[in-house]
Amino acid sequence: MNPIWGHVAGVITVILMLSFIGTWIWVWNKRHKKKYDALARIPMKDGEDEP
C-alpha cells in the first residue's frame, strides 16, 4: 500500500474533527438559545395550530 494513504487518512480525520468541533461550537452558541428553546417546545403544544 502506498504511504501517501496514511497522510490522506490523517488529513481527512483532521478535517472531520474540525468540522465536528465547529458545528458543536455553532450549535451551543448563546445567540441560538431562543430559537432552540422555541423548537424544543413544539412537541409540547396541544394542537393549537390545528384547523
N, CA, C and O atoms as a GROMACS GRO file, in nm:
protein
  204
    1MET      N    1   0.085  -0.118   0.000
    1MET     CA    2   0.000   0.000   0.000
    1MET      C    3   0.090   0.124   0.000
    1MET      O    4   0.195   0.126   0.064
    2ASN      N    5   0.048   0.223  -0.070
    2ASN     CA    6   0.125   0.347  -0.084
    2ASN      C    7   0.123   0.426   0.047
    2ASN      O    8   0.017   0.441   0.108
    3PRO      N    9   0.239   0.478   0.092
    3PRO     CA   10   0.244   0.551   0.220
    3PRO      C   11   0.164   0.681   0.220
    3PRO      O   12   0.134   0.735   0.326
    4ILE      N   13   0.130   0.731   0.103
    4ILE     CA   14   0.054   0.857   0.096
    4ILE      C   15  -0.085   0.841   0.157
    4ILE      O   16  -0.144   0.938   0.205
    5TRP      N   17  -0.139   0.719   0.156
    5TRP     CA   18  -0.273   0.697   0.210
    5TRP      C   19  -0.281   0.724   0.359
    5TRP      O   20  -0.387   0.762   0.410
    6GLY      N   21  -0.173   0.705   0.430
    6GLY     CA   22  -0.171   0.739   0.572
    6GLY      C   23  -0.187   0.888   0.593
    6GLY      O   24  -0.257   0.931   0.685
    7HIS      N   25  -0.123   0.967   0.509
    7HIS     CA   26  -0.136   1.113   0.518
    7HIS      C   27  -0.276   1.158   0.477
    7HIS      O   28  -0.334   1.247   0.539
    8VAL      N   29  -0.329   1.096   0.372
    8VAL     CA   30  -0.464   1.130   0.326
    8VAL      C   31  -0.566   1.099   0.436
    8VAL      O   32  -0.654   1.180   0.464
    9ALA      N   33  -0.553   0.984   0.498
    9ALA     CA   34  -0.645   0.947   0.606
    9ALA      C   35  -0.630   1.043   0.724
    9ALA      O   36  -0.730   1.079   0.786
   10GLY      N   37  -0.508   1.084   0.754
   10GLY     CA   38  -0.486   1.180   0.863
   10GLY      C   39  -0.549   1.315   0.834
   10GLY      O   40  -0.610   1.376   0.922
   11VAL      N   41  -0.534   1.362   0.711
   11VAL     CA   42  -0.593   1.492   0.672
   11VAL      C   43  -0.745   1.485   0.679
   11VAL      O   44  -0.809   1.577   0.728
   12ILE      N   45  -0.802   1.377   0.629
   12ILE     CA   46  -0.948   1.361   0.634
   12ILE      C   47  -0.996   1.357   0.779
   12ILE      O   48  -1.098   1.416   0.812
   13THR      N   49  -0.923   1.288   0.864
   13THR     CA   50  -0.959   1.281   1.006
   13THR      C   51  -0.957   1.419   1.069
   13THR      O   52  -1.048   1.455   1.144
   14VAL      N   53  -0.854   1.497   1.040
   14VAL     CA   54  -0.844   1.632   1.096
   14VAL      C   55  -0.957   1.721   1.044
   14VAL      O   56  -1.016   1.796   1.122
   15ILE      N   57  -0.988   1.712   0.916
   15ILE     CA   58  -1.098   1.792   0.859
   15ILE      C   59  -1.230   1.756   0.924
   15ILE      O   60  -1.308   1.844   0.959
   16LEU      N   61  -1.257   1.627   0.940
   16LEU     CA   62  -1.383   1.585   1.003
   16LEU      C   63  -1.389   1.628   1.149
   16LEU      O   64  -1.495   1.667   1.198
   17MET      N   65  -1.277   1.620   1.220
   17MET     CA   66  -1.275   1.660   1.360
   17MET      C   67  -1.300   1.811   1.373
   17MET      O   68  -1.376   1.854   1.459
   18LEU      N   69  -1.235   1.890   1.287
   18LEU     CA   70  -1.257   2.035   1.291
   18LEU      C   71  -1.400   2.071   1.254
   18LEU      O   72  -1.458   2.164   1.310
   19SER      N   73  -1.458   1.998   1.158
   19SER     CA   74  -1.598   2.022   1.122
   19SER      C   75  -1.691   1.991   1.239
   19SER      O   76  -1.784   2.066   1.265
   20PHE      N   77  -1.666   1.882   1.308
   20PHE     CA   78  -1.747   1.845   1.424
   20PHE      C   79  -1.736   1.950   1.533
   20PHE      O   80  -1.837   1.993   1.589
   21ILE      N   81  -1.614   1.991   1.565
   21ILE     CA   82  -1.594   2.091   1.671
   21ILE      C   83  -1.657   2.224   1.632
   21ILE      O   84  -1.719   2.290   1.715
   22GLY      N   85  -1.643   2.264   1.505
   22GLY     CA   86  -1.704   2.388   1.459
   22GLY      C   87  -1.856   2.384   1.467
   22GLY      O   88  -1.918   2.481   1.509
   23THR      N   89  -1.915   2.272   1.428
   23THR     CA   90  -2.060   2.257   1.438
   23THR      C   91  -2.104   2.259   1.583
   23THR      O   92  -2.206   2.321   1.615
   24TRP      N   93  -2.031   2.194   1.670
   24TRP     CA   94  -2.065   2.190   1.813
   24TRP      C   95  -2.061   2.330   1.872
   24TRP      O   96  -2.151   2.368   1.947
   25ILE      N   97  -1.959   2.407   1.839
   25ILE     CA   98  -1.949   2.545   1.890
   25ILE      C   99  -2.064   2.629   1.835
   25ILE      O  100  -2.122   2.708   1.909
   26TRP      N  101  -2.098   2.613   1.708
   26TRP     CA  102  -2.205   2.691   1.647
   26TRP      C  103  -2.340   2.659   1.712
   26TRP      O  104  -2.419   2.749   1.738
   27VAL      N  105  -2.365   2.531   1.736
   27VAL     CA  106  -2.494   2.490   1.795
   27VAL      C  107  -2.508   2.541   1.938
   27VAL      O  108  -2.616   2.585   1.977
   28TRP      N  109  -2.401   2.536   2.016
   28TRP     CA  110  -2.408   2.577   2.155
   28TRP      C  111  -2.385   2.726   2.175
   28TRP      O  112  -2.369   2.771   2.289
   29ASN      N  113  -2.382   2.804   2.069
   29ASN     CA  114  -2.366   2.948   2.079
   29ASN      C  115  -2.488   3.008   2.148
   29ASN      O  116  -2.601   2.966   2.123
   30LYS      N  117  -2.466   3.105   2.234
   30LYS     CA  118  -2.576   3.162   2.314
   30LYS      C  119  -2.682   3.231   2.228
   30LYS      O  120  -2.798   3.236   2.266
   31ARG      N  121  -2.643   3.284   2.112
   31ARG     CA  122  -2.742   3.355   2.031
   31ARG      C  123  -2.848   3.262   1.972
   31ARG      O  124  -2.950   3.310   1.924
   32HIS      N  125  -2.826   3.132   1.973
   32HIS     CA  126  -2.922   3.036   1.922
   32HIS      C  127  -3.016   2.983   2.029
   32HIS      O  128  -3.107   2.905   1.997
   33LYS      N  129  -2.998   3.021   2.154
   33LYS     CA  130  -3.075   2.965   2.265
   33LYS      C  131  -3.225   2.986   2.248
   33LYS      O  132  -3.302   2.892   2.267
   34LYS      N  133  -3.269   3.107   2.212
   34LYS     CA  134  -3.412   3.133   2.197
   34LYS      C  135  -3.473   3.044   2.088
   34LYS      O  136  -3.582   2.989   2.105
   35LYS      N  137  -3.403   3.032   1.978
   35LYS     CA  138  -3.453   2.951   1.867
   35LYS      C  139  -3.468   2.805   1.909
   35LYS      O  140  -3.571   2.743   1.882
   36TYR      N  141  -3.366   2.749   1.975
   36TYR     CA  142  -3.372   2.609   2.015
   36TYR      C  143  -3.473   2.587   2.126
   36TYR      O  144  -3.534   2.480   2.133
   37ASP      N  145  -3.492   2.684   2.214
   37ASP     CA  146  -3.595   2.671   2.317
   37ASP      C  147  -3.733   2.667   2.253
   37ASP      O  148  -3.819   2.589   2.295
   38ALA      N  149  -3.755   2.752   2.153
   38ALA     CA  150  -3.884   2.751   2.083
   38ALA      C  151  -3.905   2.619   2.010
   38ALA      O  152  -4.015   2.564   2.012
   39LEU      N  153  -3.802   2.568   1.947
   39LEU     CA  154  -3.813   2.440   1.877
   39LEU      C  155  -3.835   2.324   1.974
   39LEU      O  156  -3.903   2.228   1.941
   40ALA      N  157  -3.779   2.333   2.094
   40ALA     CA  158  -3.796   2.227   2.193
   40ALA      C  159  -3.938   2.222   2.247
   40ALA      O  160  -3.983   2.118   2.293
   41ARG      N  161  -4.010   2.334   2.241
   41ARG     CA  162  -4.148   2.338   2.292
   41ARG      C  163  -4.250   2.290   2.189
   41ARG      O  164  -4.366   2.271   2.224
   42ILE      N  165  -4.212   2.271   2.066
   42ILE     CA  166  -4.307   2.231   1.961
   42ILE      C  167  -4.379   2.101   1.996
   42ILE      O  168  -4.501   2.096   1.982
   43PRO      N  169  -4.311   1.995   2.042
   43PRO     CA  170  -4.384   1.872   2.074
   43PRO      C  171  -4.482   1.886   2.190
   43PRO      O  172  -4.572   1.805   2.205
   44MET      N  173  -4.464   1.987   2.272
   44MET     CA  174  -4.550   2.005   2.388
   44MET      C  175  -4.678   2.081   2.357
   44MET      O  176  -4.769   2.088   2.440
   45LYS      N  177  -4.687   2.138   2.237
   45LYS     CA  178  -4.808   2.212   2.200
   45LYS      C  179  -4.924   2.114   2.190
   45LYS      O  180  -4.907   2.000   2.147
   46ASP      N  181  -5.041   2.160   2.228
   46ASP     CA  182  -5.158   2.073   2.232
   46ASP      C  183  -5.252   2.104   2.117
   46ASP      O  184  -5.369   2.139   2.139
   47GLY      N  185  -5.204   2.093   1.995
   47GLY     CA  186  -5.288   2.114   1.879
   47GLY      C  187  -5.337   2.256   1.863
   47GLY      O  188  -5.447   2.278   1.811
   48GLU      N  189  -5.261   2.353   1.906
   48GLU     CA  190  -5.303   2.493   1.897
   48GLU      C  191  -5.315   2.538   1.752
   48GLU      O  192  -5.398   2.623   1.721
   49ASP      N  193  -5.233   2.483   1.664
   49ASP     CA  194  -5.231   2.528   1.526
   49ASP      C  195  -5.318   2.443   1.434
   49ASP      O  196  -5.321   2.468   1.313
   50GLU      N  197  -5.387   2.345   1.487
   50GLU     CA  198  -5.470   2.260   1.403
   50GLU      C  199  -5.599   2.332   1.366
   50GLU      O  200  -5.655   2.406   1.448
   51PRO      N  201  -5.647   2.311   1.243
   51PRO     CA  202  -5.773   2.378   1.200
   51PRO      C  203  -5.896   2.319   1.265
   51PRO      O  204  -6.008   2.365   1.238
   0.00000   0.00000   0.00000
